[in-house]
Amino acid sequence: MPIDTCPDRISLVAALALRLAASIAAISGATPIPALSEELVEGAPPPPGSAQELTQENVAAFLDNLMPYAIQRADIAGGVIVIVKDGEILFSRGYGFADLAKRQPVVPGETLFRPGSVGKLLTWTAVMQQVERGALDLDRDINAYLDFRIPPAFGRPITLRDLLTHTPGFEDTARDAFVASYEDLYPLGDYLKRHVPARIYPPGDVVAYSNYGAGLAGYIVERVSGQPFATYITANILRPLRMEHSTFAQPLPPDLAALMASGYRSRSSDEAQPFEVVEVLPAGSLSSTAIDMGRFMIAHLQEGRLGEAQILSPETVRLMHSTQRTSAPGLNGLALGFFEESRNGRRIVGHSGDIASFHSDLHLILDGGVGFFVSFNSEGRDGGSRALRKALFRAFLDRYFPYAPDERAPIFPLTNAYRVAGAYLSSRRNESALNLRALLGQVEIVASSDGTIQASPWRDVSGAPKRWREISPFVFRETQGQSRLMFVLDSAQRVSYAATDEGAPIHVLQRLPAWQRRSVVVPLVAASTGVLLAALLISSGGYAIRRHYGKSSPRSPGERRWRLFSRLAVSLMICATSGWAWLTLQMNPGDSALQADRDVLLYALYALTWAAVAGSIAIVFNGIAVWRTAGRRHLQRTGEGLVVIAAAALVWIALAFRLLNFSTRY
C-alpha cells in the first residue's frame, strides 16, 4: 500500500488544500481563506450543512479550477476524471497532455490510460459471472479448476473466495511480473506454473494482497470458459457494456494503439516511457478510456445493468459489494474483489491501480449512486500522483458528501499507547528472498507522554506526524480526522497486529519482535561491520609497518595461519554485508525491478554469505588462540574478542533474515 512519507508529497497535499479552499471560496462567493486552518486538514469534518449540489456545472467549476494547478504542482503530464451519477456520465474531462512531444490533449472518450490493478475488478466480475452460471464455486478447492496443483500447506485448500479477498496465504512475488517485450510473454498458464509463490499464512487467515492470486482467478476463468482470458473479457464484459476502447490484449490492436497515452516519470522529464508489458494479464494489463471505465462503474452501480446489457444479476452484484472479511471489528475490509473505502458516513467500495507510469483510482459511493474514476499518466515528483489521488477524492467527498457527526467519540481514560508502541511490518511481503528489504518497510509506532501515538508513515498536510488518541480499548482515532488505527490482541493478550482504515485494507501491520526492529538491526550491522573493518585495517597496517622495517611477526606459524584465515573471513563478511546493503537500498519494499538479469548478482551474494559464515569458524579459532597464548596484551585479547562478537552478530543476521539459501523466488 502506498504510504505518503515524502515531504514533497506532503507539501503537494498542503498546496492542493490551499488551492481547494480558494476554489470553493471563489465558486461559493465566500471570502478566500488566507491560510491553512483546521477545516482544511485532510480528514477533518467540514461544517454541518456545507454539502454542495452534485451537478455537472458545480463539478466542472470545482475541478476545472483545481486540476490544472494540481497536476502542474505534482509534475504530472496528464490526467482524466469521469464521474457517474444515477446511471449517467455526469462529468468527464481530460487535463494536461496525453503526449508531451505532440502537445496532444487528453480526451476522456478516446485517450487510453492503463488503470493497472483497477482492471482486477473486471477479472473478479468475470469470476462472478462463472459463479452465477454454476461453473465455479467460491468455496471449492481451486485445484479442482487448474491443470496443475498448488502444493498443500496448513491443512487447508485455497478457495476462490480466498483469492477474491486476498487471503490465499501467498507471499508477495514480483519476479517477471513485467517483461521487456511482447516476445518475452509466457502464456498465462505457463507463467503461473513456473512462479508458484510460497505460502506463508493459512488460507483465509491473513489479508496479504496477491497479484499471483488474481492471475490464478483469470486463468480459472480461461479454463472453465474455454476462451483466452482477454477474449473472454471482451465478449462478456467489454462488448456488452460498449467499452469499445478497452482491452486486456498485449500488444494493443492497431486502432487502439494510436489512441494510447504516453507514460512518463514526470512532466518535467519530458521523456515517454515504453509501453509496460504486464505478464499477469488478469492482474493489471487493462488499457481503457475514462468513459469506458465510467460505463463499467454504472453497471456495478445499477445492479449489473447498462442499458439493455446485464452482465451480472442484481443478487450477484450485491454479493460482490458485501463485506466478506475485515481485519478488525468496524474497520473497512474486503468485499469480493472490491476494497471497502467507506468514509464520511458513506458506504464506498473501490480499487486502486499502479504501474510505473500510470496511477488510477476507482470509487463507488454505493448509497449515493455515484462513481468516481481518476487516472494519471505520470508518477509525478516524488510520487505526487499518489498523494494527489487521495487528496482529490477526499476533497470530492467533503464537498458533496460532507461528514458531520453529532459528537466526537469519547476519549478512553486509560491509554494503552505504550503497549502498542513498537515496530510493525506489512503482511504483504516476500520471505523466500531479499528479506532484508523488510527493514525498509517497517512502521514505527511511538507513544507520547500525553497518551497519543504517532505512526511513521502518516502525516498531516503541514508535514507533522498525525496523532492518534485512544477512544476505546486498543482503538485509536486521528486527533484531527476520522481514520482509525486498531490493534488486535492474541490469546496471551499481546498485540498481534494493527489494522487501519487510513488506506486500502489489503494488508495488516504485524508486530515485530524487538530483535527484528530496524532501530536494532541497522546499528548492530553497522557496529559489527565497523569492528571488522577496523580489525582488517589494523592487521593490514601492522603487516605494512613490519614489512617496511623488515621485522618478522612475533606469532608462531600456526598462529599466523589462523590469523590469515581469520582476516580472509573478515574480508568476506565485509564484502557480503556491503553487497546485501547495496542491493537492499536499490530496492523499495514492493519493487518489481529486480528481475532475472540480476540473478547472477543474487547467487554471488548467497555464495559469498555461505563462504563468510563458513569462514567465521576461523575467526573463532583465531580468537581462542589469541586468548590462550601467553604474553598477549589485554588490548589484543579485547580486540579479537570484539571481532568474534561482531562476526557472530553478522552470522546471526544472516540466519535470522534467511540469507543462507539460493532462492530467487522474489
N, C-alpha and C positions, 0 to 999 in steps of 0.2 A: 504494500500500500504506500503510495507516495506520501511523504511527510514533509511539510514545508519548514525547513530549518535555516535556509539561507537568508541573510539579512536583505539581499536584493529582492528576494521574493516577498519578504515582509514589507519592504518599502513599496513594492508594487501594490500590494493589497491596501496599504495605507493611502497611497496616491489614488487608487481606484475608489476608496471610500470617500475621499475628499471630493473627487470629481462627481461621484454619485450624489453626494449631498448637494453640490451645485446644480446638478441636472434636475433633481427633484424640486429644488427651490425654484429654478427657472420655469419648470413646467407648471408648478402649482401657484406661482406668483408670490411665493414667500420670500422673505429676506434670506439671502445666502448665508450659510453657516461659515464663519471665517476660520474656524479651527476644528480639529478633531475632538469630538465630545463623546460622552458615554453612549449616546444613542447610536453612534456610528461604529462602535466597536463590534467586530464580527460576532454575531450570535446574540447581541443584546436585544431585548424585546423593544420594538417600536411603540410609540404611544398608542393606546387603545383608539380604535375608530379611524386609524390612518390609512386603511386599505384603499388603494386606487382601483378604479374600474378597469377590468382586463378587456380592453378593446384594441383593435388594430391601431387606431390613432395614438392611443396612450402608450402602447408598447413601442411604436415607431419613434415617438418623441423621446422616450426613455432610453432606448438602445442606440438610436442614431446619434444622440448627444454624447453617449458614453463610449461606444465601441471603437470609433476611430482613434480616440485618445488612448484607450486601454491597450489596443494591440500595438500602438506605437511605443507606449511606455514599456510594454513587455517584450518589445523587439520581435514581434511575430509578423510574418509575411502576410498572412490572410486567414480569415475565419468565416464561418457561416453559422447562422442560427435559424431554426424553424420552431415555431410554437403552434400547437394544435389545441383546439377547444371545441367541445361538443360535436365531434365528428368532422370538423373542417380545419383546413390550414388557416390559422388566424394571422400569422405573420411569418415571413421568410425574408432574409436579407443576407447578402454577402458583404464582407468588409475586407479591405486590403486587396491583395493580389494572389491569383492562382499561379501566376508565372511572373516573377520579378523582371526577368530579362525582356519579356514581351509586354510588360505592364498590362497583363491580361487580368481583368477583374474576376472576382468570384461571382458566379451565377447560381443561385440555390437549386434551380431545376436542371442544370446542365453540368456544373463542375463536380467531378468526382473527388471525394475525400476517402481516406482509409480509416474507418471507425475502430479498427483494432478489435479489442475484446468485446466491444459493444455488439459485434457480429455474433458472439456466442448466443445472444438472445434468439437469433434465427435458428441456431443449432438446437437450442433447448425447445424451441417451438416445433421443430421437425421431430424431435424425440416424442413430444407430447402428442403430435399427430399420430404417430405409430402406436402410442399407448392407447389413444382413443379408438384406433382401428383394431385393437386387440392383438397386434403383432408383438408388442412389448409389454412387459410387466415391470412396474417401478421397483418392486421388491424381490425380484428374482436375481440369482447369481448371474452377473454379466458374462461369465464364461459360457453360459448357455447360448449366447449370441455371437461368440467370437470363433474364429478358426485357429486361435492359439490360446494358451492358458495364462492367466495372471497367476503367478505362483501363490499357493496358500500362505496365510500368515494370520496369527492371532486367533485362529479357530473360527473366523467369520468370513463369509463371502462379501465381496463388494457388489452393491446393487446400483441400479440406475438412479435411485433416489440419493444414494451417496454421491454419485457423480454430479447430480444437479445441485446438491447442497455443499459441494466442495469438501466432503468428508470421506473420501476413499482411503485416506491414510498414506497417500504417496508423499515422498519427499519432493521438494521442488527441483526440477531439472530444466535446463535451458539449452543444453547441447544440441546443435544442429536445428534449433528452432527457426533460425533464418539461414538461408543458403545464398551463395554468391550469384547464382544464375539459375535460370529455369532448367537447364540441363542437369543441375545437381539435385533436383527434386526427386525424392523417392515416391512411389505410390504410397498412399496413406497407410495402408495395412502393413507394408514393409517397414515403414518408419516406426510404427507402434511396436512391432515385434522386436526391432533392434534396440529400442530405447525404453524398455520397461523400467520404471523407477523402483527403487527400494521402497518398502512400506515401513513407515516409522511410527504409525499410530493404528490402533484398531479401527476398522471401518465404522463410520457413524459417530465416532467419539470426539474428534478434534477438527475444527474448521481450519483448513490449510489450502488456499487457492491452488488449483491444479489445471494448467493448460493441457497436460497429458490426459487428464480425465475428460476434458472437453473433446479432445481428439478421439478418445475411445467412444464417446457418445456419438460423434459424427460417423465413425466407422461402423458402429452398430446400425445406424440408420442406413448406411450403404448396404450392409449385409441383409437386413430384413426387407429392404425395398427392391434390391436387385439393381440399383442405379448408383453411378458415381455420386459422391456427396454433392458436388457443385450442380450436377444435373438435377438431382432430386430437389434441391433448394429452389432452383429456377422454376421447375414445373409445379411445385406445391406451395410456394410462398411468394416468390418474386412476381411470377406471371399473374396469379390471381389478384394480387394487390396492385398490379400495374406499376411495379417498381422496375421500369424499363431501362433505367440507367444504373443497375446494380448487378453485381456478380461476385461469386467466390473464385472464379476461374483465374488461373495464372498461366501464361500471360493474359492480359486483358484482350478481349476481342478488339479488332482494329477500330470499330466505330466508337468504342468506349475509351480506348487508349488515347484518342485525340482529345478527349474531354478531361483527362486526369490532371488534377492539380499537381504541381511540383512540390516536393517536400524540402524543407530547409531546417538547418540547425537553428538559425535565427534570421531575421530580416536583414540585419547588417552584414551577415556573412555573404549574402547575395550569391551563394553557390548552391545550385539544386543538387539534392541527393539522389542516388539511384533508387528506382522502384524497389521497395523492400519485398523480397520473395519469402513468403511465410511457408514453412514446411507443413505445419499442422493446420491445414485449411480450416477445419471447424472452429479452431481457437482464435483466428484473427486475420483471415485473408480477404475479408469482405471489402469491396470498393463500392461506394454508393454516393448518391447526391443527398442533400438535406431534405429535398421534397420527398424523395423515396423513403427516407427514414421517417418523415412525417406520416406517410401512409401506413408504415408499419406500426407507429405509435397509435394511430387512430384505430387500427384493427384490434390492438390489445385493449384500448380504452372502450371500444364498442363491442366487447364480448366476442371477439374473434371475427367481426364482420367489417368489411369495407364495401359499401355499395351492395352489389349482388353477391360478392365473394364472401364465403365463410371458411376461413382457414382452420378454425378450432370451434368447438362447441362452447356455449357460454359456461357450462359446468367445468370444462377443462381449463378455460381461461381463469375462472375464479380459483380453481385449484392451483394453477401456476402462480397466482399472485398471493396465495395464502401463506402464512408463516409456517415453515417446516421445522426450523430449529433456531434457537438463539443461544448464545454463549453465556448469557447471564439474564436473569429474570427482568423483563421490562425493557431490555435494550433492543435496538434494531437487530434483526437476524437475517436469515436467508429464506426466501421463497424457493420455488422450483426454477432455478436459473437466474432469477432476479435477486438483486440486493435490496433489502429493506433500507429506506432512507428517510423514514418518517421524521418530520420536523415541523415546527410551528403549529403543532396540533393537527397536522395533516398526514393522511396515510399515503406514503410515497414509496414506489419501487423503481429500480433503475439499474444501470450498469455503466461502468467507465471503460475506456479503452485507450491504450498507449502502445504505439510502436515508436521507432526512433524519431520520426519527423511529424507524425500525426497524433493528435491528442483530442479525445472526444468524451462527451458525457451524454447520457440519455436518462431522463427522469419522467416518470408518470405519476402525476398527482391524482390518484385514483378517485378520491372523493370529491375532486373538483372537475373531473373530466378534461384535464389539461396535460399536455405533453410538451417537453422542452428538450431540444437536441442542440448541442453546440459542438463544433469541431474546428480545430486549428491545424494549419499545415506547417507549424514550426514548434520546436521545443521552447524557443524564446530564450531570453537572457536568464541564465541560471535557473532554467526550468520554469520560467514565468507563466507558461501556458497552464500548468497545473494549478498554480495559485489563482490565476485569473478565472479558470472554470469554476472553481469552488466559490470564490467571492461573487461571481456573476450570478450563479443560481441562488445563492443565499440572498443576494440583493433583490432578485426577482421575487423570491418568496416573501421577503419582508415588505415589499412594495404592494403585492397583490394578495398575499395570504398572511398578514402580519400575525405575530404571536403575542397575545396579550392575556396571560393568565391572571386570575383574580388575585392571587397572592403567591409570594415566594414560598418554597418549601422550607420548613423549619430547619434550623441548624442543629445537628446532632451534638449533644452536650459533651459526650466523652469521645475524644478523637482517637482514631486508630492510625494516624498519619505515620507514626514511627514504625508501626508493624508492617505497613505496606511499602515502606521505603526500600529501595534496592535496585538491582539490575534485572531487566526483563528482555526476552528475545522472542521474535515472531515465530509462531508455529509454522509459518511458510518458510521452509529452509531446506538446504541440502546437507545431509550428514555423511555422504559417501566420499566426497572430495572437497577440498578447499574449505574445511571447517573454520579456518582462521578468519574467513570473511565474516563470520558471525560477530567478531569483535567490532566490526564497523557498524553493525545494525542494532546494537544494544540500546535499549531505552532506560535511562536512569530516572528513577523517581526519588525525589528528595523531599524530606519533611522539613517544614519551617516551624519556628517556635510558636507561631500564632495558630498552629493546628492545621494550616493549609499544606497542600503538597504541590510540587511542580514536576512536570514530566518533560524530559528534554526535548521531544520533537515539537511540542505545541507552543506557539507564541501568539500574542495578540497583534493587532495592526500597528502598535507602536514599537514592536520588536521585543517587548518584555515577555518573559515566560508567563504563560497562562497559569492562574492559580485555581486550585480546586479545593472546595471545602466539603467536609463530610456532612451529608444531610440525613443519613440513616446508616446503620452499621455496615461499614465497608463499601458504601456508595457515596461517591464524591461528585459534585457538580461544579462547573465553572463558576467562579465568583461573578463574572461579567457575561454569562451566557447560559445556554440551556443544555449543552452537551454534558454527558455523564461519563464517569470512569468508575467501573465496578470491579471489585476484587472477589474472587471465588476461593473459598477455603477447601482444603482436603479433609479427609476423615480425622486427621490429627489436629484440625483447626489451625493449620498453617496456610499462608497464602499460596495458592497453586498457580493462578494466572489472573490476568487483568483483561477486561474487555471494555470497549468504549463505543459510543455512537458518534464520536467526532469524525470518523471516516467510514469507509465501506467495511462491512462486517465479514471480511474474507480471511481473517486470521485472529488469533488471540495472542496476548503477550505472556509467555510462560516465564515464571520466576526462575532465575539462575541461582545456583549455589555461589557462595562468596568467592570460591576459588576460580570461577569462570568469569568473574566480572572484569571488564576491560580495565578498570582502575586498579586491579590487582595484577592481571596478566601482563599488560604492557610495561609497567615499571619493572616487573620481575624479569621479563625478557631483556629489557634494556640494561638493567643492572648486571644480569648474568653475562650478557654479551660484552658489556664493558669490562668486566673482570677478566674474561677470556682474552679479549683484545689486549688488555694491559699486560697479562702474563706473556702473551706472544711477543709483544713489543719489548718487554724486559729481557726475555730469553734471547731474542734476536740482537738486541743491543749488547747484552753481555757477550754473546758469541763474537760480535763485530769488534768489541774492545779487546777481547783476548787475542783474536786473530791479528789485530793491529799491533799489539805489543808482543806478539809471539809467545804468549803464555798458553799452557795446556789447561784443560778442565780439571778441577780437583776431584771430579767424580770417577768412580770405577767404570770399566767398560759396560758392565751390566746396568749401572745407574744411567749411564749416558744413553743406552738403547731405550730404556723405559722413558727417559725424558724426551728423546726424539719422537718416539711413538706418541707420547702424550701431546707434544706440541703439534704433531700432524693431525691428531684427533681434534685438538682445539681449532686448528685451521679449518677442518671440515665442518665443525659446528658453526663457526662464524660464517662460513660461506652458505651453509644450509639455512641458517637463521636469516641472513641478509636476503637470500633468494626468496624465501617464503614471505618476508616482509615486503619486498618489492612487488611480488605478484599479488599479494593481498591489497596493497594500496592501489594497484592498477584496476581493481575490480570493485564495483559497487555491490551491495548485498544481493540485488536481483539482476545483475548484469548478465546478458546473454552473449557478450562479445567473445568470451573465451571459447574457441572452437577447436576443431581437430588440428589446425595448423600450430597450435601451442602444445599439443600432446607431448612432443619431444621435450619441451621445457619441463612439463609436469613430471614426466618419467625421470628426467635428470634430477629434479628436486627430490623425488621419492628415493632414488638410488643414493643420492648424497646424504639424505637423512638416515637411511639404513646404515651407511658407512660411518656416519658420525656417531650414531648410537652404539654401533659395534666398537668404535674407537674409544668410547667412554671407558671401556674396561682398562685400556692403557692409562687413561687419566687417573683412575682409581689406584692401579698398581703403582704408578709413579708417586702418587700422594702417600701411599703406605710406605714406600721405600724411603721417601724423604723423612717421614716421621720416625722411622725405625733406625735410621742411620745416625750413629753417634756424631756429635760435633756440629750438627746442623743448627744454624741460628734460629732463634724464635721467629724472626721475621720471615725466614724461608719456609718454615713449617706452617705458619699462619697463611702465607701466600698460597702454598699448594693446597692447604685445606679449603681456602676460598675457591680455588679453581675446581676442586672436586664438587663442592656445593653448587657452584654455578653450572657445571656440566650436568649434575643430577637434576637441577631445575629445568634445564632445556630438554633433557630426556623425558622428564615428566610432562612437559608441554607437548612434546611430540606424541606421547601416548594419549594424553587427555584429548587432544584435538585430532586424533586419528590420522596422523601424518605418516605412520608406518604402514602404508599399503601402496598399491599401484592402481587405484581406481581412477578412471577418467569419466565416471558417471556423474556429471555435474549439470 
